[in-house]
């Protein structure tokens, strides 16, 4: 069988100043995953390695470069699925690890569950000896500026929607 | 959001998705990325999918599994991805993107947003792009 890899970044109005870095990021991830497959590695290893590269690249909204929530905090989500066994693992609202995709794979391979969230996910990360990082190390200057803009205009948006919301109604993960 | 789908030399398929969410999201808000069937799905007999875009819209459509179901009914991967994103747009007014590999190794991608970075590696050829209709190719 001929190995194949497909990669994506976020689907949104990507600003021109990060367009080349976005192109280069997905190319780098595809090359890494394809190299793993060409050397006989598994599809699971390939997708995990690719996503780790993208999580480490600050122009993408995942891992380092994650958006800040209404409280100015990072909450990251990730999932992985094995098409052979249909095993799946996922984490949601994790804050203090660099690569949520690796923790999602641990959920898949080391628990009977499919999804761990919040404090439980972070506790599981500790059990698995996943290095804990200061969440501030995942915050980029660009994300902080975007959050500050959100904070500045949030009340205007709230007024527009009759104070029915506390987060932007539109926007993309 | 970022994601990857791969098929290895044994014909096994895997998919993965990761995200930091949306700026200013409500504390505790979870999008499609960690939800199997919404942001991610893989089954060797049919294909693998990873999604990005407006999480709430993707969840309502169960986008990843919807694409898989269309392929299961005989639709080509590219058509399944495009049709599913159009459905999401028309039914819940949501925009986004998705990548896919079918069980026969056919790669596909589509997006209904302004831009989405994508890359495909197959047969020692790397293709990639960002803008609609942009496609670059180089030998690996």
Interface residues (C-beta under 8 A of the other chain):
Chain A: X1 X2 X3 X4 X5 X6 X7 X8 X9 X10 X11 X12 X13 X14 X19 X22 X23 X25 X26 X27 X29 X30 X31 X33 X34 X37 X40 X41 X42 X43 X44 X46 X47 X48 X50 X51 X54 X55 X60 X61 X62 X63 X65 X66 X67 X68 X69 X70 X71 X73 X74 X75 X76 X77 X78 X79 X80 X81 X82 X83 X84 X86 X88 X90 X91 X92 X93 X100 X101 X104 X114 X115 X117 X118 X143 X146 X147 X150 X151 X154 X166 X167 X168 X170 X171 X172 X173
Chain B: X1 X2 X3 X4 X5 X6 X7 X8 X9 X10 X11 X12 X13 X14 X15 X16 X17 X18 X19 X20 X21 X22 X23 X24 X25 X26 X27 X28 X29 X30 X31 X32 X33 X34 X35 X36 X39 X40 X41 X42 X43 X44 X47 X48 X50 X52 X53 X54 X55 X95 X96 X97 X98 X99 X100 X101 X105 X107 X108 X109 X111 X112 X113 X114 X115 X116 X117 X118 X119 X120 X121 X122 X123 X126 X128 X129 X130 X140
